[in-house]
């Protein structure tokens, strides 16, 4: 799995801190913002949103039931979706962003993005 995500990045986004926010669909309900409870692998997470909790697969498209999506932003405001994530890097699929290419391994942070160097992950 590589380096796991730091525990401070996991947990309920309604509490104080910088927890990773993602779009997830643990049940048949609509996809909604949620948070990671526990990391199972670089592509599987136990996630919770208002509709429930389940182990979900990380995807780069709109989440179907049993899936979740992590969005990152570059320094110009372009978006990317995580294919795989570890404690320090993420493999991305380009959305509207042009600073990185699909399949590229990039550093990420909860702080601001850096031109052609680092992406910012959505936190709450």
C-alpha positions as CSV (number, residue, x, y, z in Angstrom):
1,X,0.0,0.0,0.0
2,X,2.9,2.4,0.5
3,X,2.7,5.0,3.1
4,X,-0.8,5.1,4.6
5,X,-2.7,8.4,5.1
6,X,-2.0,10.2,8.4
7,X,-4.7,9.5,11.0
8,X,-5.3,13.3,11.4
9,X,-6.6,13.3,7.8
10,X,-9.3,10.7,8.6
11,X,-12.5,11.2,10.4
12,X,-15.7,13.3,10.6
13,X,-15.3,16.5,8.6
14,X,-17.8,18.2,11.0
15,X,-15.2,18.1,13.8
16,X,-12.2,20.4,14.1
17,X,-9.2,19.6,12.0
18,X,-8.3,19.0,8.3
19,X,-10.0,15.8,7.4
20,X,-10.1,14.7,3.7
21,X,-13.5,15.3,2.1
22,X,-14.7,13.1,-0.7
23,X,-17.8,12.3,-2.7
24,X,-19.1,8.8,-1.8
25,X,-22.0,6.5,-2.3
26,X,-22.1,3.8,0.3
27,X,-25.7,2.9,-0.3
28,X,-28.2,3.0,-3.1
29,X,-28.9,6.7,-2.3
30,X,-27.3,9.6,-4.2
31,X,-23.6,10.4,-3.9
32,X,-22.9,13.0,-1.3
33,X,-19.9,14.6,0.5
34,X,-18.5,12.3,3.1
35,X,-15.3,11.4,4.9
36,X,-12.8,8.5,5.3
37,X,-13.2,6.4,8.5
38,X,-10.3,4.1,7.7
39,X,-7.9,3.4,4.9
40,X,-8.0,-0.3,3.7
41,X,-5.5,0.1,0.7
42,X,-4.4,2.8,-1.7
43,X,-7.7,2.3,-3.6
44,X,-10.2,1.2,-0.9
45,X,-11.5,3.1,2.1
46,X,-14.2,2.7,4.8
47,X,-16.2,5.9,4.2
48,X,-19.3,7.5,5.7
49,X,-21.8,10.1,4.5
50,X,-25.4,11.0,5.5
51,X,-26.6,7.8,3.8
52,X,-24.4,5.3,5.6
53,X,-21.0,3.6,6.0
54,X,-19.3,1.0,3.8
55,X,-15.9,0.0,2.3
56,X,-15.7,1.8,-1.0
57,X,-13.5,1.6,-4.1
58,X,-11.8,4.7,-5.3
59,X,-12.9,5.8,-8.8
60,X,-12.3,8.8,-11.1
61,X,-15.8,9.0,-12.4
62,X,-19.1,10.0,-10.6
63,X,-19.4,7.4,-7.8
64,X,-21.9,4.6,-8.3
65,X,-23.0,2.5,-5.3
66,X,-19.9,1.2,-3.5
67,X,-17.6,3.8,-4.9
68,X,-15.9,7.1,-3.8
69,X,-14.0,9.9,-5.5
70,X,-11.3,12.2,-4.2
71,X,-10.9,15.6,-6.0
72,X,-7.7,17.6,-6.0
73,X,-7.0,21.1,-7.3
74,X,-3.9,22.6,-9.0
75,X,-2.5,26.1,-8.6
76,X,-4.7,27.4,-11.5
77,X,-7.9,25.9,-10.1
78,X,-7.9,22.9,-12.4
79,X,-9.3,19.7,-11.1
80,X,-7.9,16.2,-10.9
81,X,-9.3,12.9,-9.5
82,X,-7.3,10.4,-7.5
83,X,-6.7,7.0,-9.1
84,X,-4.6,5.9,-6.1
85,X,-3.4,7.7,-3.0
86,X,-0.7,7.3,-0.4
87,X,0.6,9.5,2.5
88,X,2.7,11.7,0.2
89,X,1.7,11.1,-3.4
90,X,-1.4,10.6,-5.6
91,X,-1.7,9.1,-9.1
92,X,-4.2,11.4,-10.9
93,X,-6.6,11.5,-13.8
94,X,-6.9,15.0,-15.2
95,X,-10.3,16.7,-15.0
96,X,-10.1,20.3,-16.0
97,X,-6.5,20.7,-15.0
98,X,-3.6,20.9,-17.4
99,X,-0.5,21.1,-15.1
100,X,-0.3,17.3,-14.8
101,X,-1.2,14.4,-17.1
102,X,-3.4,11.4,-16.5
103,X,-1.4,8.6,-14.8
104,X,1.2,11.0,-13.4
105,X,2.3,10.5,-9.7
106,X,2.1,13.9,-7.9
107,X,2.8,15.2,-4.4
108,X,-0.3,16.4,-2.6
109,X,-1.0,18.6,0.5
110,X,-3.8,20.1,2.5
111,X,-2.0,23.4,2.1
112,X,-2.1,25.4,-1.2
113,X,-1.1,23.9,-4.5
114,X,2.2,24.7,-6.1
115,X,2.6,25.2,-9.9
116,X,3.7,22.0,-11.6
117,X,4.8,20.5,-8.2
118,X,1.9,19.8,-5.8
119,X,-1.8,19.5,-5.8
120,X,-4.2,20.5,-3.0
121,X,-6.7,18.0,-1.6
122,X,-10.1,19.0,-0.5
123,X,-10.4,19.1,3.3
124,X,-13.1,20.3,5.7
